[in-house]
Amino acid sequence: MAGIYIHIPFCKQSCNYCDFHFSTSLKHKNDLVQSLVKEIELRKSALTQEVNTIYLGGGTPSLLDGDELKLVIGAIYKNYNVANNIELTLECNPDDLTQQKLQELKDSGVNRLSIGVQSFDNEELKFFNRAHNSSEAESSIKRSQDLGFENITIDLIYGSPLLTDRVWLENLQKVNDFRVPHLSAYGLTVEPQTKLEQQIKTGQFPNLDDDKMIAQFKMLIEQTKQFGLTQYEVSNFGKKGFYSQHNSNYWKGEEYLGIGPSAHSFVTNKRIWNVSNNIKYINALSKNETYFEEELIDEKTAFNEYVLTRLRTIWGVDTDYLSNNFSEELNGHFKKEVQPYLNSSYLQTQGNKITLTQEGIFIADKITSDIFYV
């Protein structure tokens, strides 16, 4: 199995917390789309196995019109071996999901929507500088379901300075009220050179409260369990049959191809990353020049990435896989570092799998950091 990720680097406006690569100018959108199609064609030999997931992220892919979507998706079908039961996800903002837009998405082959709700509270949405309001968030979900989209995930953020426990519980209740089968929920982080960092530095908003973050994370786990959602990755919750296949493939170490400016790829033990500049990306492809960098992944890096991604999931670290794919030194290091966490009930053994316990989930980052081989 393999996946293809398409990065659409355009947004209507900038969210205060976002450090992803994007532009609020659509001036070069047509040239960018043509460049995406060219890169898709140029890299067709990189993935020889069947492609079972396509994911359009960003940025805001819902800013592409129906013809642009069909052009990009059609190029993938033309140049790759695409599975019949493909999971085709598109990230979208609630304010873009009109009846016409949803029909365009359906006609282009999209069968999974990732809706960037972030909050159902208007004050929080203003704080995040989101383009939609709470009413649009709710109506976009209902409209999508009415048009036949069953595989829907929404994003929510917790731990922000404005988010009270009451509002957080109300946000989570909306997930259940709308029978949304998948939720991605993230603790707010202050990334360098973002508007949020500047707002906190200048005293417009207080620093994030770690105790509040933990408390709201606990509420998240408790509520989603009541709703029948499984926490199959630290930040992802889904009903059976609705886990993200694309992201699960990342966590399971499957190969994927990243198309577009700033996109990353993992193929044949290589990490490849495209230039994070729209104009440089467009110009390089038009002149048949190099638009990416690459590196071979050494054994130490492969080990650390395996531990990082797998330990956050319900599939855990497979000790048989470690034995068969890494040196005795790395296996010995792993056994030594995990033992204290097994003894203290933060990790548990299930056959040949080592997974986080309920307590371990709260210190997952520390555990993985301690296990890393440096």
C-alpha positions as a Markdown table, in Angstrom:
| # | Residue | x | y | z |
|---|---|---|---|---|
| 1 | Met | 0.0 | 0.0 | 0.0 |
| 2 | Ala | 1.0 | 3.6 | -0.6 |
| 3 | Gly | -0.4 | 7.1 | -0.3 |
| 4 | Ile | -0.2 | 10.3 | -2.2 |
| 5 | Tyr | -0.4 | 13.7 | -0.4 |
| 6 | Ile | -1.1 | 16.9 | -2.4 |
| 7 | His | -0.3 | 20.2 | -0.7 |
| 8 | Ile | -2.5 | 23.1 | -1.8 |
| 9 | Pro | -0.7 | 26.2 | -0.4 |
| 10 | Phe | -3.6 | 28.7 | -0.4 |
| 11 | Cys | -5.8 | 30.2 | 2.4 |
| 12 | Lys | -8.3 | 33.0 | 2.5 |
| 13 | Gln | -6.6 | 34.3 | 5.7 |
| 14 | Ser | -4.0 | 33.4 | 8.2 |
| 15 | Cys | -5.0 | 31.6 | 11.4 |
| 16 | Asn | -3.0 | 33.0 | 14.4 |
| 17 | Tyr | -1.5 | 29.6 | 15.4 |
| 18 | Cys | -0.6 | 28.2 | 11.9 |
| 19 | Asp | 3.0 | 27.7 | 10.8 |
| 20 | Phe | 2.2 | 25.6 | 7.7 |
| 21 | His | 3.3 | 26.8 | 4.3 |
| 22 | Phe | 0.6 | 28.8 | 2.5 |
| 23 | Ser | -0.2 | 32.0 | 0.7 |
| 24 | Thr | -3.3 | 34.3 | 1.0 |
| 25 | Ser | -2.8 | 35.4 | -2.6 |
| 26 | Leu | -4.5 | 33.3 | -5.3 |
| 27 | Lys | -2.6 | 35.1 | -8.0 |
| 28 | His | -0.6 | 32.1 | -9.1 |
| 29 | Lys | -3.2 | 29.4 | -8.4 |
| 30 | Asn | -3.6 | 28.3 | -12.0 |
| 31 | Asp | 0.2 | 28.0 | -12.5 |
| 32 | Leu | 0.5 | 26.1 | -9.2 |
| 33 | Val | -2.2 | 23.6 | -10.3 |
| 34 | Gln | -0.4 | 23.0 | -13.6 |
| 35 | Ser | 2.9 | 22.5 | -11.7 |
| 36 | Leu | 1.2 | 20.0 | -9.4 |
| 37 | Val | 0.0 | 18.0 | -12.5 |
| 38 | Lys | 3.5 | 18.1 | -13.9 |
| 39 | Glu | 5.1 | 16.9 | -10.7 |
| 40 | Ile | 2.5 | 14.1 | -10.5 |
| 41 | Glu | 3.6 | 13.0 | -14.0 |
| 42 | Leu | 7.3 | 13.3 | -13.3 |
| 43 | Arg | 7.3 | 11.2 | -10.2 |
| 44 | Lys | 5.1 | 8.3 | -11.4 |
| 45 | Ser | 8.0 | 5.9 | -11.3 |
| 46 | Ala | 8.6 | 6.6 | -7.5 |
| 47 | Leu | 5.6 | 4.5 | -6.5 |
| 48 | Thr | 5.2 | 1.2 | -8.1 |
| 49 | Gln | 2.8 | -0.3 | -5.6 |
| 50 | Glu | -0.9 | 0.3 | -5.5 |
| 51 | Val | -2.0 | 3.6 | -4.2 |
| 52 | Asn | -4.8 | 3.2 | -1.6 |
| 53 | Thr | -5.1 | 6.7 | -0.2 |
| 54 | Ile | -5.0 | 10.2 | -1.7 |
| 55 | Tyr | -5.0 | 13.2 | 0.7 |
| 56 | Leu | -5.4 | 16.8 | -0.4 |
| 57 | Gly | -4.2 | 19.0 | 2.5 |
| 58 | Gly | -2.9 | 22.5 | 2.9 |
| 59 | Gly | -3.5 | 25.3 | 3.1 |
| 60 | Thr | -7.1 | 25.0 | 2.1 |
| 61 | Pro | -7.8 | 22.6 | -0.8 |
| 62 | Ser | -11.4 | 23.6 | -0.9 |
| 63 | Leu | -10.3 | 26.8 | -2.5 |
| 64 | Leu | -9.7 | 24.8 | -5.8 |
| 65 | Asp | -12.7 | 24.8 | -8.1 |
| 66 | Gly | -14.2 | 21.6 | -9.5 |
| 67 | Asp | -12.2 | 21.6 | -12.8 |
| 68 | Glu | -8.9 | 22.1 | -10.9 |
| 69 | Leu | -9.7 | 19.3 | -8.6 |
| 70 | Lys | -10.6 | 17.0 | -11.4 |
| 71 | Leu | -7.4 | 17.9 | -13.2 |
| 72 | Val | -5.2 | 17.1 | -10.2 |
| 73 | Ile | -7.0 | 13.9 | -9.2 |
| 74 | Gly | -7.3 | 12.8 | -12.8 |
| 75 | Ala | -3.5 | 13.1 | -13.2 |
| 76 | Ile | -3.0 | 10.7 | -10.3 |
| 77 | Tyr | -5.4 | 8.1 | -11.8 |
| 78 | Lys | -3.7 | 8.5 | -15.2 |
| 79 | Asn | -0.1 | 7.9 | -13.8 |
| 80 | Tyr | -0.5 | 5.6 | -10.8 |
| 81 | Asn | -2.0 | 2.2 | -10.0 |
| 82 | Val | -4.9 | 3.5 | -7.9 |
| 83 | Ala | -7.0 | 1.0 | -5.8 |
| 84 | Asn | -10.7 | 0.6 | -6.5 |
| 85 | Asn | -11.6 | 1.3 | -2.9 |
| 86 | Ile | -9.4 | 4.4 | -2.6 |
| 87 | Glu | -9.8 | 6.7 | 0.4 |
| 88 | Leu | -9.8 | 10.2 | -1.1 |
| 89 | Thr | -9.7 | 12.9 | 1.6 |
| 90 | Leu | -9.9 | 16.6 | 1.1 |
| 91 | Glu | -9.3 | 19.2 | 3.9 |
| 92 | Cys | -11.9 | 22.0 | 3.8 |
| 93 | Asn | -13.2 | 25.0 | 5.7 |
| 94 | Pro | -16.8 | 25.2 | 6.7 |
| 95 | Asp | -17.4 | 28.5 | 4.9 |
| 96 | Asp | -16.4 | 26.9 | 1.6 |
| 97 | Leu | -18.9 | 24.0 | 1.8 |
| 98 | Thr | -21.8 | 25.3 | -0.2 |
| 99 | Gln | -24.2 | 22.9 | -1.9 |
| 100 | Gln | -22.4 | 23.6 | -5.2 |
| 101 | Lys | -18.9 | 23.0 | -3.7 |
| 102 | Leu | -19.9 | 19.8 | -2.1 |
| 103 | Gln | -21.4 | 18.5 | -5.4 |
| 104 | Glu | -18.1 | 19.4 | -7.1 |
| 105 | Leu | -16.2 | 17.5 | -4.5 |
| 106 | Lys | -18.4 | 14.5 | -4.9 |
| 107 | Asp | -18.1 | 14.6 | -8.7 |
| 108 | Ser | -14.3 | 14.8 | -8.5 |
| 109 | Gly | -14.2 | 11.5 | -6.5 |
| 110 | Val | -13.6 | 12.9 | -3.0 |
| 111 | Asn | -15.2 | 10.5 | -0.5 |
| 112 | Arg | -13.8 | 11.7 | 2.9 |
| 113 | Leu | -14.0 | 15.3 | 4.2 |
| 114 | Ser | -11.7 | 16.7 | 6.8 |
| 115 | Ile | -13.6 | 19.8 | 8.0 |
| 116 | Gly | -11.5 | 22.4 | 9.9 |
| 117 | Val | -14.0 | 23.4 | 12.5 |
| 118 | Gln | -11.5 | 24.1 | 15.4 |
| 119 | Ser | -14.3 | 25.3 | 17.6 |
| 120 | Phe | -18.1 | 25.8 | 17.7 |
| 121 | Asp | -17.6 | 28.9 | 19.8 |
| 122 | Asn | -17.7 | 32.3 | 18.0 |
| 123 | Glu | -15.3 | 34.0 | 20.4 |
| 124 | Glu | -12.7 | 31.3 | 20.0 |
| 125 | Leu | -13.1 | 31.4 | 16.2 |
| 126 | Lys | -12.4 | 35.1 | 16.3 |
| 127 | Phe | -9.4 | 34.5 | 18.5 |
| 128 | Phe | -8.1 | 31.9 | 16.0 |
| 129 | Asn | -8.8 | 34.3 | 13.1 |
| 130 | Arg | -11.0 | 31.7 | 11.4 |
| 131 | Ala | -13.1 | 32.8 | 8.4 |
| 132 | His | -16.2 | 30.9 | 9.5 |
| 133 | Asn | -18.6 | 31.2 | 12.5 |
| 134 | Ser | -20.2 | 28.6 | 14.6 |
| 135 | Ser | -23.4 | 28.5 | 12.6 |
| 136 | Glu | -21.4 | 27.8 | 9.4 |
| 137 | Ala | -19.5 | 25.1 | 11.2 |
| 138 | Glu | -22.7 | 23.3 | 12.1 |
| 139 | Ser | -24.5 | 23.8 | 8.8 |
| 140 | Ser | -21.4 | 22.6 | 6.8 |
| 141 | Ile | -21.5 | 19.2 | 8.6 |
| 142 | Lys | -25.2 | 18.8 | 8.2 |
| 143 | Arg | -25.1 | 19.8 | 4.5 |
| 144 | Ser | -22.2 | 17.4 | 3.8 |
| 145 | Gln | -24.2 | 14.5 | 5.5 |
| 146 | Asp | -27.3 | 15.4 | 3.6 |
| 147 | Leu | -25.4 | 15.2 | 0.3 |
| 148 | Gly | -24.2 | 11.7 | 1.2 |
| 149 | Phe | -20.8 | 12.2 | 2.8 |
| 150 | Glu | -20.6 | 9.6 | 5.6 |
| 151 | Asn | -16.9 | 9.6 | 6.1 |
| 152 | Ile | -16.4 | 12.9 | 7.8 |
| 153 | Thr | -13.8 | 14.0 | 10.3 |
| 154 | Ile | -13.6 | 17.4 | 12.1 |
| 155 | Asp | -10.7 | 19.1 | 13.8 |
| 156 | Leu | -11.0 | 20.7 | 17.3 |
| 157 | Ile | -8.5 | 22.6 | 19.4 |
| 158 | Tyr | -8.2 | 22.6 | 23.2 |
| 159 | Gly | -6.1 | 24.5 | 25.7 |
| 160 | Ser | -6.5 | 28.0 | 24.2 |
| 161 | Pro | -6.6 | 31.0 | 26.6 |
| 162 | Leu | -10.3 | 31.5 | 25.9 |
| 163 | Leu | -11.5 | 28.0 | 26.1 |
| 164 | Thr | -13.4 | 27.2 | 29.3 |
| 165 | Asp | -14.1 | 23.6 | 30.4 |
| 166 | Arg | -17.8 | 24.2 | 29.8 |
| 167 | Val | -17.3 | 25.4 | 26.2 |
| 168 | Trp | -14.9 | 22.5 | 25.6 |
| 169 | Leu | -17.5 | 20.0 | 26.7 |
| 170 | Glu | -20.1 | 21.7 | 24.5 |
| 171 | Asn | -17.7 | 21.5 | 21.5 |
| 172 | Leu | -17.2 | 17.7 | 22.2 |
| 173 | Gln | -20.9 | 17.2 | 22.5 |
| 174 | Lys | -21.4 | 18.6 | 19.0 |
| 175 | Val | -19.3 | 15.7 | 17.7 |
| 176 | Asn | -21.8 | 13.3 | 19.2 |
| 177 | Asp | -24.9 | 15.3 | 18.3 |
| 178 | Phe | -23.9 | 15.3 | 14.6 |
| 179 | Arg | -22.8 | 11.7 | 14.7 |
| 180 | Val | -19.4 | 12.6 | 13.3 |
| 181 | Pro | -17.5 | 9.2 | 13.0 |
| 182 | His | -14.0 | 10.7 | 13.4 |
| 183 | Leu | -12.4 | 13.5 | 15.4 |
| 184 | Ser | -8.9 | 14.9 | 15.4 |
| 185 | Ala | -8.3 | 17.0 | 18.5 |
| 186 | Tyr | -5.1 | 18.9 | 19.2 |
| 187 | Gly | -3.7 | 20.9 | 22.1 |
| 188 | Leu | -2.9 | 24.4 | 21.0 |
| 189 | Thr | 0.8 | 25.0 | 20.6 |
| 190 | Val | 2.6 | 28.3 | 20.2 |
| 191 | Glu | 4.8 | 27.9 | 17.1 |
| 192 | Pro | 7.7 | 30.3 | 16.3 |
| 193 | Gln | 7.0 | 33.4 | 14.1 |
| 194 | Thr | 3.2 | 33.0 | 14.3 |
| 195 | Lys | 0.7 | 35.7 | 15.2 |
| 196 | Leu | -0.2 | 33.8 | 18.3 |
| 197 | Glu | 3.4 | 33.9 | 19.5 |
| 198 | Gln | 3.5 | 37.7 | 19.0 |
| 199 | Gln | 0.1 | 38.1 | 20.8 |
| 200 | Ile | 1.4 | 36.3 | 23.8 |
| 201 | Lys | 4.7 | 38.1 | 23.8 |
| 202 | Thr | 3.0 | 41.5 | 23.8 |
| 203 | Gly | 0.6 | 40.5 | 26.5 |
| 204 | Gln | -2.6 | 40.4 | 24.5 |
| 205 | Phe | -3.2 | 36.9 | 25.7 |
| 206 | Pro | -1.7 | 34.9 | 28.6 |
| 207 | Asn | 0.7 | 32.0 | 28.2 |
| 208 | Leu | -0.9 | 28.6 | 27.7 |
| 209 | Asp | -1.8 | 26.8 | 30.9 |
| 210 | Asp | -0.3 | 23.3 | 31.0 |
| 211 | Asp | -2.7 | 22.2 | 33.8 |
| 212 | Lys | -5.7 | 23.3 | 31.8 |
| 213 | Met | -4.3 | 21.6 | 28.7 |
| 214 | Ile | -4.0 | 18.3 | 30.6 |
| 215 | Ala | -7.5 | 18.6 | 32.2 |
| 216 | Gln | -9.1 | 19.3 | 28.8 |
| 217 | Phe | -7.2 | 16.4 | 27.3 |
| 218 | Lys | -8.7 | 14.1 | 30.0 |
| 219 | Met | -12.1 | 15.4 | 29.2 |
| 220 | Leu | -11.5 | 14.6 | 25.6 |
| 221 | Ile | -10.6 | 11.0 | 26.3 |
| 222 | Glu | -13.5 | 10.5 | 28.7 |
| 223 | Gln | -16.1 | 12.0 | 26.3 |
| 224 | Thr | -15.0 | 10.3 | 23.1 |
| 225 | Lys | -15.1 | 7.0 | 24.9 |
| 226 | Gln | -18.7 | 7.6 | 25.9 |
| 227 | Phe | -19.4 | 8.5 | 22.3 |
| 228 | Gly | -18.1 | 5.2 | 21.1 |
| 229 | Leu | -15.0 | 6.6 | 19.5 |
| 230 | Thr | -11.7 | 4.7 | 19.8 |
| 231 | Gln | -8.5 | 6.7 | 20.6 |
| 232 | Tyr | -6.4 | 4.9 | 18.0 |
| 233 | Glu | -3.7 | 7.5 | 18.0 |
| 234 | Val | -3.0 | 10.1 | 20.7 |
| 235 | Ser | -4.8 | 12.9 | 18.9 |
| 236 | Asn | -7.2 | 10.8 | 16.7 |
| 237 | Phe | -10.5 | 9.2 | 17.6 |
| 238 | Gly | -12.7 | 7.2 | 15.3 |
| 239 | Lys | -15.5 | 4.6 | 15.1 |
| 240 | Lys | -14.5 | 1.3 | 13.6 |
| 241 | Gly | -14.3 | 1.5 | 9.8 |
| 242 | Phe | -13.7 | 5.3 | 10.0 |
| 243 | Tyr | -10.0 | 5.5 | 11.1 |
| 244 | Ser | -8.0 | 7.6 | 8.7 |
| 245 | Gln | -6.3 | 5.1 | 6.4 |
| 246 | His | -4.0 | 7.8 | 5.0 |
| 247 | Asn | -2.6 | 8.9 | 8.4 |
| 248 | Ser | -2.6 | 5.3 | 9.7 |
| 249 | Asn | -0.3 | 4.4 | 6.8 |
| 250 | Tyr | 2.1 | 7.2 | 7.9 |
| 251 | Trp | 2.2 | 5.8 | 11.4 |
| 252 | Lys | 2.7 | 2.2 | 10.1 |
| 253 | Gly | 5.7 | 3.2 | 8.0 |
| 254 | Glu | 4.1 | 2.8 | 4.6 |
| 255 | Glu | 5.5 | 4.7 | 1.6 |
| 256 | Tyr | 4.0 | 8.0 | 0.6 |
| 257 | Leu | 4.6 | 10.6 | -2.1 |
| 258 | Gly | 4.2 | 14.3 | -1.3 |
| 259 | Ile | 3.3 | 16.6 | -4.2 |
| 260 | Gly | 3.4 | 20.4 | -4.1 |
| 261 | Pro | 5.5 | 23.1 | -2.3 |
| 262 | Ser | 6.7 | 22.1 | 1.1 |
| 263 | Ala | 5.4 | 18.5 | 0.7 |
| 264 | His | 7.4 | 15.6 | 2.1 |
| 265 | Ser | 7.8 | 12.1 | 0.8 |
| 266 | Phe | 9.0 | 8.8 | 2.2 |
| 267 | Val | 10.0 | 6.3 | -0.5 |
| 268 | Thr | 12.6 | 3.6 | -0.7 |
| 269 | Asn | 14.3 | 4.7 | 2.6 |
| 270 | Lys | 14.6 | 8.2 | 1.4 |
| 271 | Arg | 13.1 | 11.4 | 2.9 |
| 272 | Ile | 12.3 | 14.0 | 0.2 |
| 273 | Trp | 11.1 | 17.5 | 0.8 |
| 274 | Asn | 10.0 | 20.1 | -1.8 |
| 275 | Val | 10.9 | 23.7 | -1.7 |
| 276 | Ser | 8.6 | 25.8 | 0.6 |
| 277 | Asn | 8.0 | 28.6 | -1.8 |
| 278 | Asn | 5.3 | 28.7 | -4.4 |
| 279 | Ile | 7.1 | 30.8 | -7.0 |
| 280 | Lys | 10.3 | 28.8 | -6.7 |
| 281 | Tyr | 8.3 | 25.6 | -7.0 |
| 282 | Ile | 6.5 | 26.8 | -10.1 |
| 283 | Asn | 9.6 | 28.2 | -11.8 |
| 284 | Ala | 11.7 | 25.1 | -11.1 |
| 285 | Leu | 9.1 | 22.8 | -12.6 |
| 286 | Ser | 8.6 | 25.0 | -15.6 |
| 287 | Lys | 12.4 | 25.0 | -16.3 |
| 288 | Asn | 12.9 | 21.3 | -15.4 |
| 289 | Glu | 15.1 | 22.3 | -12.5 |
| 290 | Thr | 15.5 | 20.6 | -9.1 |
| 291 | Tyr | 12.7 | 21.6 | -6.7 |
| 292 | Phe | 13.4 | 19.3 | -3.8 |
| 293 | Glu | 16.1 | 18.0 | -1.4 |
| 294 | Glu | 16.5 | 14.4 | -0.2 |
| 295 | Glu | 18.4 | 12.3 | 2.3 |
| 296 | Leu | 18.8 | 8.6 | 3.0 |
| 297 | Ile | 17.4 | 7.5 | 6.3 |
| 298 | Asp | 20.0 | 5.9 | 8.4 |
| 299 | Glu | 19.3 | 3.1 | 10.9 |
| 300 | Lys | 19.2 | 5.3 | 13.9 |
| 301 | Thr | 16.8 | 7.8 | 12.3 |
| 302 | Ala | 14.6 | 4.9 | 11.1 |
| 303 | Phe | 14.5 | 3.5 | 14.6 |
| 304 | Asn | 13.6 | 6.8 | 16.2 |
| 305 | Glu | 10.8 | 7.4 | 13.7 |
| 306 | Tyr | 9.4 | 4.0 | 14.1 |
| 307 | Val | 9.2 | 4.4 | 17.9 |
| 308 | Leu | 7.8 | 8.0 | 17.6 |
| 309 | Thr | 5.0 | 7.0 | 15.2 |
| 310 | Arg | 4.1 | 3.6 | 16.4 |
| 311 | Leu | 4.1 | 4.2 | 20.2 |
| 312 | Arg | 1.4 | 6.9 | 19.7 |
| 313 | Thr | -1.0 | 4.3 | 18.2 |
| 314 | Ile | -3.0 | 1.4 | 19.4 |
| 315 | Trp | -0.8 | -0.8 | 17.2 |
| 316 | Gly | 2.2 | 0.0 | 19.3 |
| 317 | Val | 5.9 | -1.1 | 18.9 |
| 318 | Asp | 6.3 | -4.6 | 17.5 |
| 319 | Thr | 9.3 | -6.1 | 19.2 |
| 320 | Asp | 9.5 | -8.8 | 16.5 |
| 321 | Tyr | 9.8 | -6.0 | 13.9 |
| 322 | Leu | 12.5 | -4.4 | 15.9 |
| 323 | Ser | 14.5 | -7.7 | 16.1 |
| 324 | Asn | 14.2 | -8.3 | 12.4 |
| 325 | Asn | 15.0 | -4.8 | 11.2 |
| 326 | Phe | 17.4 | -3.2 | 13.6 |
| 327 | Ser | 20.8 | -4.0 | 15.1 |
| 328 | Glu | 21.4 | -5.8 | 18.4 |
| 329 | Glu | 22.7 | -2.5 | 19.8 |
| 330 | Leu | 19.4 | -0.7 | 19.0 |
| 331 | Asn | 17.3 | -3.6 | 20.3 |
| 332 | Gly | 19.3 | -3.6 | 23.5 |
| 333 | His | 18.9 | 0.1 | 23.9 |
| 334 | Phe | 15.1 | -0.2 | 23.4 |
| 335 | Lys | 14.8 | -3.0 | 26.0 |
| 336 | Lys | 16.8 | -1.0 | 28.5 |
| 337 | Glu | 14.8 | 2.3 | 28.1 |
| 338 | Val | 11.3 | 0.8 | 28.0 |
| 339 | Gln | 11.7 | -1.3 | 31.2 |
| 340 | Pro | 11.3 | 1.5 | 33.7 |
| 341 | Tyr | 8.0 | 2.6 | 32.0 |
| 342 | Leu | 6.8 | -1.0 | 31.9 |
| 343 | Asn | 7.6 | -1.3 | 35.6 |
| 344 | Ser | 5.7 | 1.9 | 36.4 |
| 345 | Ser | 2.6 | 1.0 | 34.3 |
| 346 | Tyr | 3.0 | 3.7 | 31.7 |
| 347 | Leu | 3.6 | 1.0 | 29.0 |
| 348 | Gln | 2.1 | -2.4 | 28.7 |
| 349 | Thr | 3.0 | -5.6 | 26.8 |
| 350 | Gln | 0.4 | -7.4 | 24.7 |
| 351 | Gly | 2.1 | -10.4 | 23.0 |
| 352 | Asn | 4.9 | -8.9 | 21.0 |
| 353 | Lys | 3.4 | -5.4 | 21.1 |
| 354 | Ile | 4.3 | -2.6 | 23.5 |
| 355 | Thr | 1.6 | 0.1 | 23.8 |
| 356 | Leu | 0.9 | 3.1 | 26.0 |
| 357 | Thr | -1.4 | 2.6 | 29.0 |
| 358 | Gln | -4.1 | 5.1 | 29.8 |
| 359 | Glu | -1.7 | 6.8 | 32.1 |
| 360 | Gly | 1.1 | 6.7 | 29.6 |
| 361 | Ile | -0.9 | 8.6 | 27.0 |
| 362 | Phe | -0.4 | 11.7 | 29.1 |
| 363 | Ile | 3.4 | 11.5 | 28.9 |
| 364 | Ala | 3.7 | 10.0 | 25.5 |
| 365 | Asp | 6.2 | 12.7 | 24.3 |
| 366 | Lys | 8.5 | 12.1 | 27.3 |
| 367 | Ile | 8.4 | 8.4 | 26.8 |
| 368 | Thr | 9.3 | 8.5 | 23.1 |
| 369 | Ser | 12.0 | 11.1 | 23.8 |
| 370 | Asp | 13.6 | 8.9 | 26.4 |
| 371 | Ile | 13.5 | 5.8 | 24.1 |
| 372 | Phe | 15.2 | 7.7 | 21.2 |
| 373 | Tyr | 18.7 | 6.6 | 20.3 |
| 374 | Val | 20.9 | 9.7 | 20.3 |
